[in-house]
Amino acid sequence: MPIRRLKRATLAACCGPLLFAVGCSSGDAPDARPTGRAPQTLISDQLHNGGTQGFLFLPPMVPRPAQMGDFVPTVRPTVRIDEVTAAGVTIRTLATFTTTSGPGRERIRTHIADEPCDADDDDGDTDPTGYFYARWKTNNAHLSDAARYRVRVLIPAAGGGTREIGFADVDVVRSQQEFRTVDTVNFTPLRNGQVLRIKFRIDRPAVDGDGDGVFDWVDNCPAQANASQLDSNHDRQGDACECVGVTCVASDVCHAAGVCDPINGMCSNPDAAAGTACTLSNATALCASGACGVASCDAGHADCNATAADGCETPTTTLANCGACGVACSPVAHSTPSCGTGACTIACEAGWADANGDRADGCELDVTTDANCGAPGNACVSGLGDVNTCVGGSCSTIACASDTANCNTAVGDACEVSLAGDVAHCGACNHACAVANATPSCVASACAVGACNAGYSDCNGLSADGCEITPASDVANCGACGNACSLPNASPVCAAGSCAVGACAEGFVDLDHDASNGCEVNLATNVNHCGAVGNHCVMPNGTAACAGG
């Protein structure tokens, strides 16, 4: 239980003789003290813990509510007092009060607003409001201040029995001092052995939720105001409730949402508009007269069983239904039938072909022969030095003659290359001959110079450097291979294929411009050109000589 703490309060003078028993007192309370009990929901009514609207405990059970509603004195409640567990589960029932019976000749009494109390029960309560009350005398109840006791208020329930609309847990104390420390907001205090005055109101919302003047437990439509209680189909549910909570929805796409019938609560089921799109397998579907039907089938499907429910159920790409219902693809010679695009086709067995395009005779051509190797008209042709034949649907070269090869891998001209003399395949396929400054040739499977380009000569006889010499300017091979220029007293040059003086040695000159004798004049000894061209040595009466120029 929560900590007991007495609230400052002033109780009505009506408590009278029961003031001490149920805690009518005033003044500031001392500090609260813990009770050692587990906290639970302790009072349940309109003002406590979200309890029933329209049900209120009154003083001295709880402090007086600020507002009250329309008291209903004609209800016949029951008050039951139980010993309970900490979780509120009943262990035993100690007392039960009705409007006609109770322990010790007590009962639930009804006080009508502004009327005097019952003659046999005037205990001084001057509360002008209407209320119910009962007195529980505990002098012989043998209560324990360690136990938990709960006052339950019950009213009739639909279908018989009762239902609880509120409760209050009683805090049993041993002395007046403990009595003053009880938290009266959450507990009803009771001094052990005294009388507990159980006082409460039942206002209309607690027993007549729809406010139609009929108690909920006999109301055939407690959720809707239904004072007439009209029940057209006699199903014990009023017409006002037949459609409460009913939301009419379309049963399927080909029906519209209907309207609830207040007599039986059933929804109508009208057809959707004709042409409303619906869904069927492999089809474009439309509604008509509330039913979904096939408007057209998707490509590759057909409605062969004429049943709308499964749409266009039949693929038209099967051997049994190829392109249309019932069109079968039958087997033909040397082939396997198929229907991949909605038309019967055949796949030829290995080694056979459909050369004439007529499916009726299947794959009629054997394509494992030399005349039709792998395909119609593909003949295997043997060439010089080779033998071609059809092996596994492909033309195959069995052997090529010596120094020949099938360099283009074609079977029609197999062994077409002579490796001994083909400059593009000299000695081996794709070994092309290339020589400098010359036209190449292939001789005995080796690359060679075929002919030198104009102005070039092959003087060393090697194909590797081709025609390596230019005789028009090569001093060592001037005009022809091996014709080396060597001139007396001069440095030779080769010009246009002929030897010529390039430069004279010191002290020599070429006066006759004849390359064959080089620089023929020695300026150091020639008397006609002594030291210089034209310098004649003249010696009168003697023989002239030129010495050292």
C-alpha positions in Angstrom: 0.0 0.0 0.0 1.1 3.6 -0.4 2.3 5.5 2.6 -0.5 6.5 4.9 -0.8 10.2 5.3 -3.9 11.9 6.8 -5.1 14.8 4.8 -6.5 17.9 6.5 -10.2 17.6 6.0 -13.5 18.5 7.7 -16.1 15.8 7.6 -19.8 16.5 7.5 -21.7 16.6 10.8 -23.6 13.6 9.4 -20.9 11.2 10.6 -22.6 11.4 14.1 -21.9 8.3 16.2 -19.8 6.7 13.4 -17.3 9.6 13.4 -14.8 7.6 15.4 -15.3 4.4 13.6 -14.5 5.6 10.1 -12.2 8.4 10.7 -14.3 11.6 11.0 -11.7 14.0 12.4 -9.8 17.2 11.5 -6.4 18.6 12.1 -2.9 18.3 10.7 -1.6 14.8 10.5 1.8 13.7 11.8 4.5 12.4 9.5 3.5 9.5 7.4 4.6 6.0 8.2 5.1 3.1 5.8 2.8 0.1 6.1 5.2 -2.4 4.4 2.5 -3.5 1.9 3.1 -3.7 -1.9 1.5 -0.8 -3.8 -1.6 -1.7 -6.0 -4.7 0.1 -7.3 -6.4 0.9 -4.0 -9.6 2.8 -4.9 -11.4 2.6 -8.2 -14.2 5.0 -9.1 -14.8 7.9 -11.3 -12.1 10.0 -9.5 -9.6 7.3 -8.7 -7.4 5.3 -11.0 -9.5 5.7 -14.2 -12.5 3.9 -12.7 -16.1 3.7 -13.9 -17.6 7.0 -15.0 -20.7 7.8 -12.9 -19.7 5.7 -9.9 -18.3 7.6 -6.9 -17.5 6.7 -3.3 -18.6 9.4 -0.8 -17.4 10.4 2.6 -16.5 8.9 4.9 -15.1 6.4 2.4 -13.2 9.1 0.5 -13.1 12.9 0.5 -16.2 14.5 -1.0 -16.2 14.8 -4.8 -16.4 18.4 -6.2 -19.2 17.5 -8.7 -21.8 14.8 -9.0 -24.2 13.8 -11.7 -27.7 12.4 -12.0 -28.2 9.9 -9.2 -30.1 6.7 -10.2 -31.9 5.4 -7.0 -33.7 2.5 -8.8 -30.5 0.5 -9.4 -30.2 -2.6 -7.2 -26.5 -2.8 -6.4 -24.6 -5.5 -4.4 -21.8 -4.7 -1.9 -19.3 -7.5 -1.3 -16.4 -7.4 1.2 -13.5 -9.7 0.4 -10.1 -10.5 1.9 -7.8 -10.3 -1.1 -4.2 -10.9 -2.1 -1.8 -8.1 -2.9 -2.9 -8.6 -6.5 -6.6 -8.2 -5.7 -7.5 -11.8 -6.0 -10.3 -12.9 -3.6 -9.2 -15.2 -0.8 -12.5 -15.3 1.0 -15.8 -13.3 1.2 -16.6 -11.8 4.6 -19.9 -10.0 3.9 -22.4 -9.5 1.1 -25.1 -6.7 1.1 -28.0 -6.3 -1.2 -31.0 -3.9 -1.1 -32.9 -6.6 0.7 -30.4 -8.5 2.8 -27.0 -8.5 4.6 -25.3 -9.7 7.7 -26.8 -8.7 11.1 -30.0 -7.6 9.4 -28.1 -4.8 7.6 -28.8 -4.1 3.9 -28.0 -1.5 1.3 -30.2 1.5 1.9 -31.1 4.2 -0.6 -31.3 7.9 0.3 -33.2 10.1 -2.1 -32.0 13.6 -2.4 -33.6 16.1 -0.1 -35.6 13.4 1.6 -35.3 12.3 5.3 -33.4 9.2 6.1 -35.2 5.9 6.7 -37.0 5.9 10.0 -35.0 2.9 11.2 -31.7 4.2 10.0 -31.4 7.8 10.9 -27.8 7.9 12.1 -27.6 11.7 11.9 -26.4 11.9 8.2 -27.6 15.2 6.8 -26.1 14.8 3.4 -28.7 16.3 1.0 -27.6 14.4 -2.0 -28.8 11.0 -3.1 -26.7 8.0 -2.3 -26.6 4.3 -1.3 -25.1 3.1 1.9 -24.5 0.0 4.0 -23.0 -0.6 7.4 -20.4 -3.3 8.0 -20.1 -4.1 11.7 -16.7 -5.6 12.2 -16.8 -6.4 16.0 -17.1 -10.1 15.3 -15.2 -10.1 11.9 -11.8 -10.9 13.5 -10.0 -8.6 11.1 -6.2 -8.5 10.9 -4.3 -5.3 10.3 -1.8 -7.3 8.2 -4.5 -8.5 5.8 -6.0 -6.6 2.8 -9.8 -6.1 2.6 -11.6 -4.8 -0.4 -15.1 -3.4 -0.6 -16.5 -4.2 -4.0 -19.7 -2.6 -5.5 -21.4 -4.7 -8.2 -24.4 -4.1 -10.4 -26.4 -6.5 -12.7 -24.7 -7.6 -15.9 -26.2 -8.4 -19.3 -27.0 -12.1 -19.6 -27.3 -12.5 -15.8 -24.7 -12.3 -13.0 -23.1 -9.1 -11.9 -20.2 -6.9 -12.8 -17.9 -4.8 -10.6 -18.1 -1.0 -11.2 -15.8 0.0 -8.4 -13.9 -0.9 -5.2 -12.1 0.5 -2.2 -9.4 -1.1 -0.2 -9.8 -0.8 3.6 -6.9 0.0 5.8 -7.5 -1.7 9.2 -5.7 0.0 12.1 -5.4 -0.9 15.8 -5.6 2.6 17.4 -6.9 6.1 17.0 -3.3 7.2 16.5 -2.8 4.9 13.5 -6.2 5.9 12.3 -5.0 9.5 11.9 -2.1 8.5 9.7 -4.1 6.7 7.0 -3.9 8.2 3.5 -7.6 8.9 3.0 -7.1 9.8 -0.6 -6.2 6.2 -1.5 -7.5 4.2 1.4 -10.7 3.9 3.5 -9.6 3.8 7.1 -11.2 1.4 9.6 -10.4 0.9 13.2 -10.6 -2.8 14.0 -13.9 -3.8 15.5 -15.7 -0.6 14.5 -18.5 0.0 11.9 -17.5 0.8 8.3 -20.1 3.0 6.7 -20.0 2.2 3.0 -21.4 5.2 1.1 -21.5 5.6 -2.7 -23.4 7.1 -5.6 -24.4 5.4 -8.9 -25.1 8.1 -11.5 -26.6 7.5 -14.9 -23.4 7.1 -16.9 -22.4 4.1 -14.8 -25.6 2.1 -15.7 -27.0 3.8 -18.8 -24.1 4.5 -21.1 -26.2 5.7 -24.0 -28.5 7.8 -21.8 -31.7 6.4 -23.2 -33.3 5.6 -19.9 -32.7 1.8 -20.1 -30.2 0.1 -17.9 -27.2 -1.3 -19.8 -27.8 -4.9 -18.6 -31.3 -5.0 -20.2 -30.7 -2.5 -23.0 -30.7 -4.4 -26.4 -28.4 -1.6 -27.8 -26.3 -0.2 -24.9 -24.0 1.6 -27.3 -26.8 3.7 -29.0 -29.6 5.7 -27.6 -32.6 3.3 -28.1 -35.4 4.2 -25.8 -37.9 2.3 -27.9 -35.8 -0.9 -27.7 -37.1 -1.8 -31.2 -35.8 -5.3 -32.3 -37.3 -6.0 -35.8 -35.7 -9.4 -36.3 -36.1 -10.5 -32.6 -32.4 -11.4 -32.3 -32.1 -9.6 -28.9 -30.0 -6.8 -30.5 -31.9 -3.6 -31.1 -32.2 -2.1 -34.5 -30.2 0.9 -33.4 -27.2 -1.4 -32.8 -27.5 -3.7 -35.9 -25.2 -1.4 -37.9 -23.0 -0.1 -35.1 -19.4 -0.9 -35.8 -20.4 -2.3 -39.2 -18.4 -0.9 -42.1 -19.7 -2.1 -45.5 -16.8 -2.9 -47.8 -16.8 -4.3 -51.3 -16.7 -8.1 -51.3 -14.4 -8.0 -54.3 -13.4 -5.7 -57.1 -16.5 -6.5 -59.1 -18.8 -5.3 -56.3 -19.2 -1.9 -54.7 -19.4 -1.2 -51.0 -23.0 -1.8 -49.9 -25.3 -0.3 -47.3 -26.0 -1.8 -43.8 -29.6 -2.9 -43.2 -30.6 -1.7 -39.7 -33.0 -4.7 -39.4 -30.4 -7.4 -39.6 -27.0 -5.6 -39.8 -26.2 -7.2 -43.1 -24.5 -5.2 -45.9 -25.9 -5.2 -49.4 -23.6 -6.3 -52.2 -24.2 -4.2 -55.3 -22.4 -4.9 -58.6 -19.5 -2.6 -59.6 -19.9 -0.6 -62.8 -19.5 -2.7 -66.0 -16.0 -2.5 -67.4 -14.4 -2.1 -64.0 -10.9 -3.5 -64.3 -10.4 -6.7 -62.3 -7.5 -9.2 -62.1 -7.3 -12.7 -63.6 -4.1 -14.7 -64.3 -2.4 -13.9 -67.6 -5.3 -11.8 -68.9 -6.8 -8.3 -69.2 -10.0 -8.7 -67.2 -13.2 -6.6 -66.8 -16.2 -6.8 -64.5 -19.7 -7.6 -65.9 -22.8 -8.2 -63.8 -20.6 -8.6 -60.7 -18.3 -11.2 -62.2 -14.7 -10.9 -63.4 -14.3 -12.1 -66.9 -11.5 -12.5 -69.5 -11.5 -9.6 -72.0 -8.2 -10.7 -73.7 -5.4 -13.0 -72.9 -1.8 -12.0 -72.5 0.6 -13.0 -75.3 1.5 -16.6 -74.9 -1.6 -17.7 -73.0 -5.2 -18.7 -73.8 -8.4 -19.5 -72.0 -8.7 -23.1 -73.1 -11.1 -24.3 -70.4 -13.5 -21.3 -70.8 -13.4 -20.8 -67.0 -13.0 -17.2 -65.9 -11.8 -18.1 -62.4 -8.4 -19.2 -63.5 -8.0 -16.6 -66.3 -5.9 -17.5 -69.3 -4.6 -20.7 -67.7 -3.0 -22.4 -70.7 0.4 -21.4 -72.1 0.4 -21.4 -75.9 4.1 -22.3 -76.1 3.7 -26.0 -75.3 3.8 -29.0 -77.6 0.1 -29.7 -76.8 -1.1 -26.1 -77.3 1.2 -24.3 -79.7 0.0 -20.8 -80.6 -3.6 -21.8 -79.9 -5.7 -24.2 -77.9 -5.3 -27.8 -79.1 -2.7 -27.1 -81.8 -0.1 -29.9 -81.2 3.4 -30.1 -82.5 3.9 -33.7 -83.7 7.3 -35.4 -84.0 9.0 -35.7 -87.5 12.1 -37.5 -88.8 15.5 -36.9 -87.2 14.3 -34.0 -85.1 12.8 -32.8 -81.8 9.7 -30.6 -82.0 9.4 -27.4 -79.9 7.1 -24.4 -79.5 9.1 -21.5 -78.3 7.3 -18.6 -80.1 3.8 -19.9 -80.5 4.7 -21.8 -83.7 5.8 -25.4 -84.1 9.5 -25.7 -84.9 12.0 -28.5 -85.0 15.5 -29.0 -83.7 17.5 -31.4 -85.9 19.4 -34.3 -84.5 23.1 -34.2 -84.7 24.3 -35.0 -88.3 21.0 -34.0 -89.9 19.6 -30.8 -91.4 16.4 -29.4 -92.7 17.7 -28.4 -96.1 14.4 -27.9 -97.9 12.6 -25.9 -95.1 9.7 -28.3 -95.1 8.8 -29.3 -91.6 6.7 -32.2 -92.8 9.7 -34.3 -93.8 11.7 -33.3 -90.8 15.5 -33.1 -91.0 15.9 -35.0 -94.3 19.6 -34.2 -95.2 22.6 -36.2 -93.8 25.3 -33.6 -93.1 28.1 -36.0 -92.2 29.1 -36.6 -95.9 31.9 -35.0 -97.8 29.3 -33.3 -100.1 27.3 -31.8 -97.2 29.7 -31.6 -94.3 28.1 -29.9 -91.3 25.7 -27.9 -93.5 23.9 -28.4 -96.8 26.3 -27.8 -99.7 29.5 -27.5 -97.6 31.7 -29.9 -99.6 35.1 -31.0 -98.4 37.6 -30.5 -101.4 41.0 -32.1 -101.6 43.8 -29.9 -103.1 47.4 -30.7 -104.3 49.1 -32.8 -101.7 46.2 -33.0 -99.3 43.3 -35.3 -98.5 40.1 -33.6 -97.1 37.2 -35.5 -95.6 34.2 -34.8 -93.3 34.8 -35.7 -89.7 32.2 -35.0 -87.1 30.4 -32.5 -89.3 33.6 -30.6 -90.2 36.0 -30.9 -93.1 39.4 -32.0 -91.9 42.8 -32.1 -93.7 44.2 -35.5 -93.2 47.8 -34.8 -94.7 49.6 -32.2 -96.8 52.5 -33.0 -99.2 56.1 -32.1 -98.2 56.8 -28.3 -98.3 53.0 -27.5 -98.5 50.7 -26.3 -95.8 47.1 -25.2 -95.2 47.9 -21.7 -94.1 44.5 -20.1 -94.5 42.8 -23.0 -92.5 40.1 -23.3 -95.3 39.2 -26.7 -96.3 38.2 -25.9 -99.9 41.8 -25.1 -101.0 43.6 -27.2 -98.4 47.4 -27.3 -98.6 47.3 -24.2 -100.8 50.8 -22.9 -99.9 54.2 -24.0 -101.1 56.5 -23.3 -98.2 59.6 -23.6 -100.4 58.8 -20.6 -102.6 56.0 -18.5 -101.1 57.4 -15.2 -99.8 54.3 -14.8 -97.5 54.8 -18.3 -96.0 58.5 -19.0 -96.5 59.4 -22.2 -94.7 56.4 -21.8 -92.4 52.9 -20.4 -92.5 52.8 -16.6 -92.1 56.6 -16.3 -92.2 56.8 -13.4 -94.7 60.1 -12.5 -96.4 61.2 -8.8 -96.2 64.6 -7.6 -97.4 66.0 -4.0 -97.6 66.0 -2.1 -100.9 64.9 -5.2 -102.8 62.0 -7.4 -103.9 62.2 -10.6 -101.8 62.0 -14.1 -102.9 61.7 -17.5 -101.2 64.2 -20.1 -102.3 64.2 -23.6 -100.8 62.1 -22.4 -97.9 64.5 -19.6 -97.1 64.1 -15.8 -97.8 66.5 -14.4 -100.4 67.0 -11.2 -102.5 64.9 -11.5 -105.6 65.9 -8.3 -107.3 67.6 -5.1 -106.0 65.7 -1.9 -106.2 67.2 0.7 -108.7 70.3 2.3 -107.4 71.1 -0.6 -105.0 73.2 -3.8 -105.2 73.6 -6.9 -103.0 77.4 -7.1 -102.8 77.7 -9.4 -99.8 75.2 -11.9 -100.9 73.3 -11.8 -97.5 69.5 -11.6 -97.5 69.6 -10.3 -94.0 70.7 -6.8 -95.1 69.1 -7.0 -98.5 70.7 -4.7 -101.2 73.0 -2.9 -98.9 75.2 -1.0 -101.4 74.5 2.2 -103.5 77.1 1.8 -106.3 76.5 5.4 -107.4 78.4 6.7 -104.4 80.1 3.8 -102.6 83.9 4.3 -102.9 84.5 0.6 -102.2 81.9 -0.6 -104.8 81.8 2.3 -107.3 79.6 1.4 -110.2 79.8 -2.3 -109.4 80.4 -4.6 -106.5 84.1 -4.8 -105.6 85.1 -1.8 -107.8 87.1 0.1 -105.2 88.4 3.6 -106.1 92.2 4.0 -105.6 93.9 7.1 -107.2 97.6 8.2 -107.2 98.4 11.1 -104.9 94.7 11.7 -104.3 91.7 10.9 -102.0 89.1 9.3 -104.3 85.3 9.8 -104.4 82.6 7.9 -106.2 80.3 10.1 -108.2 77.5 8.7 -110.4 79.2 5.3 -110.3 82.6 6.5 -111.4 85.8 7.1 -109.4 87.0 10.7 -109.3 89.6 12.8 -107.5 88.2 14.1 -104.3 91.3 15.9 -103.1 95.0 15.9 -104.1 97.8 15.1 -101.7 99.9 18.0 -100.6 102.3 19.2 -103.3 100.3 17.5 -106.1 97.7 18.8 -108.6 95.4 17.2 -111.1 95.9 19.2 -114.3 94.6 16.7 -116.9 91.4 15.9 -115.0 92.0 12.2 -115.7 91.0 10.2 -112.7 92.9 7.2 -113.8 96.3 9.0 -113.1 95.1 10.9 -110.1 97.0 14.0 -109.2 99.8 13.6 -111.7 101.8 16.8 -111.3 104.4 17.0 -108.5 104.9 20.7 -107.8 108.2 19.9 -106.0 109.9 18.4 -109.1 108.0 19.4 -112.2 110.0 22.1 -114.1 106.9 23.3 -115.8 105.0 23.7 -112.6 107.6 24.3 -110.0 106.0 25.2 -106.8 102.9 26.3 -108.6 100.9 25.5 -111.7 102.5 27.3 -114.7 105.7 28.2 -113.0 108.3 27.1 -115.6 111.9 26.7 -114.7 114.2 28.4 -117.5 117.9 27.9 -117.4 119.7 29.7 -120.3 122.5 27.7 -121.7 121.7 24.9 -119.3 119.3 22.2 -118.3 116.6 23.5 -115.8 115.5 21.5 -112.8 113.0 21.9 -110.0 114.1 21.0 -106.6 111.7 21.2 -103.7 109.4 23.5 -105.7 
